Amino acid sequence: MKQFALTLCMVLLSVMFCRAQIKPLKFDKNGEFKIVQFTDVHFKYGNPASDIALKRINEVLDAERPDLVVFTGDVVYAKPAETAMRTVLACASSRKIPFVVTFGNHDNEQDKTRAELYDVVRSVPYNIQPDRGEADSPDYVLALQASDSNRDAALLYCMDSHSYSRLPDVKGYAWFTFDQVNWYRSQSAAYTERNGGKPLPALAFFHIPLPEYNQAAADESAILIGTRMEKACAPLLNTGMFAAMKEAGDVMGTFVGHDHDNDYSVMWHGILLAYGRFTGGNTEYNHLPNGARVILMKENARTFTTWIRTKGGEIVDKTIYPDSYRKDDWRKRPPVGEK
């Protein structure tokens, strides 16, 4: 018993030490901040089909050297969930890269509850999620500091899109609750007020796509970049999260997973709706080479560059928000080939 207590104490002290060593998230001297999004790893510990997932994660991290890693759900897909989760997160932790996890609908279907998994994630060195308090899996905001001060310069909203509908007469996937939409509104308003009434540039990360993903993809006039091989498996109820983001004016883009055969991005009413690239191995359906989405934010600007990095370091679908998603005025193009 004494040995167990001593071991537990050592583990806790180690985690506390690592948290103390983590520097605040901050734009670099060039005014840039890089995020790598991994999604739908569907990791099965001990299953050779998952080896390619770890290989790709390690390959991407070595190539990109990001400032932050975001895992947007469905990280683990078999028992033992804790061992599987720790194995995946070690890819970032061993490189001393700060990381966070937003859960998907499958993470807590193994042998751990959402709350238990959240605590597991927080115990891994270089995780920067807040204590969950009384919540099973809380929403939270990560503030990025300016390159030359501790002033808040940008925001990252990390939210739990839950799993499945709990209403017997509504089928399908869960939706953001009334409280979550209000939480977002209050957080956004508070940061905007502290910034002199000007919304800070922000991004949002969660697992299940908003209903607006299907609306945007169906718009024949929209510029859709990337692969769309399936309809977005969004909730049937629309509780207004997108509308809240549009009204608040801070969120530039949302980044999700869930649908393995999609990695597209499309702008809808000024907000980029983007998928990550399926990161997992052959433990679930997939028809795209596994990889990751990379997002490069620019300080003091409502713009970012994003691309997909996949096997062998290949980069595809590199775009700039918002310019790549706007049609130019063809009447104003300079003459081509005229003397």
Secondary structure, 3 states (H helix, E strand, C coil): CHHHHHHHHHHHHHHHHHHHHCCCCECCCCCEEEEEEEECCCECCCCHHHHHHHHHHHHHHHHHCCCEEEECCCCECCCCHHHHHHHHHHHHHCCCCCEEECCCCCHHHCCCCHHHHHHHHHHCCCECCCCCCCCCCCCEEEEEECCCCCCEEEEEEECCCCCECCCCCCCCECCCCHHHHHHHHHHHHHHHHHCCCCCCCEEEECCCCCCHHHHHHHCCCCCEECCECCCCCCCCCCCCHHHHHHHHCCEEEEEECCCCCECCEEEECCEEEEECCECCCCCCCCCCCCCEEEEEEECCCCCEEEEEECHHHCEEEEEEECHHHCCCCHHHCCCCCCC
